[in-house]
Amino acid sequence: NSYRQIRWQKGGLIGAGAFGKVCLGLNLDTGELLAVKQVHLASNDAEQARKDIELFEQEVAVMRELNHENIVRYFGTTIEDSCLNIFLEYAPGGSISALL
C-alpha cells in the first residue's frame, strides 16, 4: 500500500497543471525538500472520486517502479481532507518545458 504517513509542511506553489498543483514541501522527519503533487478529489461525487483515485493509483504504481538517476524519485502518497498528495523528489530548476 502506497498510503504511508509522511509528516510534512507545505511551502510555496511551484507549478500547476490540468489535474492539480505542485507545491514545495519539507519532510519534517528528514529535513528533505519535496515536490508535492496535490489533486483535489471530487468530494461531492463519490463515483468520480473513486475513478480519480484509481487513475492516480495507476500513476503511482508506475512511479514506484521507476529507478533512474534522471527520473525524480517517488516517496509516498497520502490522502488528507479530500486532497491526494503525491510526494516526489524535488528537482530545482523549473519545468522541463522551460528548457526546450
N, C-alpha and C positions, 0 to 999 in steps of 0.2 A: 504494500500500500504506500503510495507516494504522499499521503497526507500526514506529514510529521510536523510537529510544532517547531517553528523557528521564532525565537524571540528577536524582534527587530523594531527599529524606529524608522519611520517614514521621513524621507528628505524631499527635495525638490523634484519637479517634473523634468524628465529628460527626453521624453518623446511621447507620441500619440499615434494611434492608427485606427483602422476601421473597427477593431474589436475591443479597444480599450486604450490604456495609457501605460507608460513605463516611468517609474519614479526611482530615484536613488534611495537605497535603503542601507541601514547599518545593522549588521548582525551583532546583537548585544552580547552574545556569548564569546565571539571570536574577535570582534572589532573590525571585521572584514566588510568592505563596501560591496553592495549587491545591486543588481538591476532587478526591480520587482515589476513584473508584468501584471497589471491589475485589470480584471474583467468583471464588470458588474453583471450578475446573473439576473434574469427576469424574475423578480420576486413576486410579481402579480400573475405570472403564468407558469405554473408548476411543470407543465409538459415542455415548454420552451426552455426552462431552467435545466431540466433533465437532459434535453438534447444538447444544450450548451456544454454541460459538464462532460457528456460523452465525447463531444468533439475535442475538448481540451485534454481529456484523459488520453486520447489518441496522440495528440501533440506531445504530451508529457512522456508517453511510452517511447516515442522516437527519441526525444531529447535525452532520456535516461540511458539509452543505448550508445549514444554518441560519445566518443572519447578521442579527441584530436586536439593538438595544440592550437589550431586555428579556428576552433569552434568553442563558443562560450559554454562553460560547464553548467549543468543543472544541479541545484542544491535541494529542491523540495517544493512542495505545494501546500498551501493552506486555504481553507475557506473561512472567512470572517465577515459577518454581517452582510450576507448576500454578495460578497466580493471574493472572487477566486484570485489568489496571489500565487504567481509562479516565480520562484527565486532563482535567479541566474547570476553567473559571474558578471561582474561589472567590467566592461571594456571601454575605458575612456577614449575620447577622440571623435565621438559623434557617430552618426549613421553612415553605413557603407555607401548609401546613395549619394551622400555629400562628397564622397571621394571619387565618384565616377564622372 
